[in-house]
Amino acid sequence: MATNSSQSKQPFLIERHGDIAVITPSPDVEKMADTLMEQAAQMVLAPLRADPPTGLIFDLSQVDYVGSVFLSFLLRCHKRVKELLPCIKQRFSS
C-alpha cells in the first residue's frame, strides 16, 4: 500500500477506510504505456485479494485526462473485481 509521501513515485495510492478500499491513481497513470496496464491492474488487485473490502472507490480527482488506455485499465479492473470479489460494492468517484 502506498502512502501519501510515496504517491508521486507510485502509480496508485491504495487506502483503507474501515471496510472500504479507496484507490487513487496519480496523474502519472495518464501517461502509462498500455503494456504496463496489466501489471498495474495486478498491483491494484493484489491487496484487495489478500484482504477483501466490502466497498471499493476509485477516486479520479488527481487525474486530469482519461484516455483510451486508462479507460481500458479501469474496465479491466472493474471486470476483475467483479470476478474475484463479487460481494463488494463498486463505486466510482470523480
N, C-alpha and C positions, 0 to 999 in steps of 0.2 A: 504494500500500500504506500503510495506516495504521500509526502507531507507538503504543506504549503511552501516550505523553503525549497523543495526539490521540484516544484511544479514546472519551472522553466526547463528542467532537464528531462522530465518525464512527459510522455505524450498524454497521460491521463492522471488525474487525481481521483482516487477512489476513497471515499469516506463512508463511515457507517454512523448512522444516527439511530441508535436502537436497532430495530429490525429492518430499517430502511437503508439501502445502499444508494449513494449518490455518486455518479460518475461524471466528472467534469473534464472534457477534453481541453488541452491547451491550444492556443492559437497555432502552434506548430503543426497540429494534426491536419490543418488545411493544406499543407504542403507535402504531406506524407505520400510517398510513392505507393502505387497500387500493390506492388509486390510486398510491401510491409503491412498491408491491411490485415492479412490473415494472422500474422504474428500479433498485431495489436488486439485483434479480437480475442485471441487466446490469452493475452496478458490481462485483458479486462475480465474475462470469464473465469479465470483460474481461482481468484479469491472468492468468487460467488459460488463456485462448485464446492470449495472447501468449507464455507460457512454460508449456506443459502439464506438470503434475506427474504422477508415477506413482501417487500416492495422494492422497486427499482426506479430511480430517477436519472435520466440523462440531462444534465444541466448544460445547455449550449450557450450560456451567457458570455463565455470567453471566446467563442468562435464567431468571427465576423462574416465568413463566407462559407457556404456549404456547396461544394462542387459535387460532381457525379461520383468521384472516388470516395469521398467522405460519406455521401448519402448511401452508397453501396455498402460501406462499412457498417453504418447504423442499421441497415436492413439485415445484414448478416448477423449482427449482434442480436437483433430482435428475434430472428429465426432460431438462433442457438439458445437464447434464453427460454423461448417457448418450448424447445425440445428438451433442454436439460433441467429447467426449473419451472415446470408448468404451474406450480402452485403460487408463484409470486405475481403480484400485480405489476403491470408495466405502465409507467408514466413517462412522458417526455416533456421537459421544461425548456423553454427558450427565453 
